[in-house]
Amino acid sequence: MSSIALGCLKCGSSYEVIPPDGVYTEAHSKPNDPPGDFVEMKKECFSCKNKNTIYWYKPEAKQ
């Protein structure tokens, strides 16, 4: 599985994360409204130690 580059919400430093599996591959920094089915992941920023929360969703079907 490929990693995805994201930025820390506090300091903006880049970090990489790997999706939790092959189903939940779309990353968001806030839960969708309504939240729906997601996998929550915490990632500590190497630079500022902020604990970023990533919400992984299933990509929506393209029509």
C-alpha positions in Angstrom: 0.0 0.0 0.0 1.3 3.5 -0.8 1.8 6.2 1.8 0.1 9.5 1.6 1.8 12.8 2.5 -0.2 15.0 4.9 0.6 18.2 6.9 0.4 18.7 10.6 -2.6 20.8 11.6 -0.6 22.8 14.2 2.8 23.5 12.5 2.3 22.4 8.9 5.2 20.0 8.8 4.8 17.1 6.4 4.5 13.5 7.5 3.5 10.3 5.7 0.8 7.9 6.7 -0.2 4.5 5.3 -4.0 3.7 5.0 -5.2 1.2 7.5 -6.2 -1.3 4.8 -7.2 -1.5 1.1 -10.8 -0.3 1.8 -10.4 2.8 3.8 -8.1 4.9 1.6 -9.5 8.4 1.6 -7.9 10.6 4.4 -9.7 13.6 6.0 -8.6 15.8 8.9 -12.2 16.2 10.2 -15.0 13.7 10.4 -17.6 14.0 7.6 -21.1 15.2 8.5 -22.8 12.9 9.1 -19.7 10.9 10.2 -20.6 7.6 8.7 -18.3 4.6 8.5 -14.6 5.5 9.1 -11.4 4.4 10.8 -9.7 6.9 13.1 -5.9 7.1 13.3 -3.6 9.2 15.5 -0.3 10.4 14.2 2.2 12.4 16.3 4.0 15.2 14.4 7.8 14.6 14.6 8.5 18.4 14.7 6.0 19.8 17.3 4.6 16.5 18.9 1.0 17.5 18.1 -1.3 14.5 17.9 -3.0 14.7 14.5 -6.2 12.7 14.0 -6.8 11.3 10.6 -10.2 9.9 9.5 -10.1 7.3 6.8 -13.1 6.7 4.7 -14.0 4.4 1.8 -13.8 6.3 -1.5 -17.2 7.1 -2.9 -18.1 5.2 -6.0 -17.5 7.1 -9.2 -20.6 7.2 -11.5 
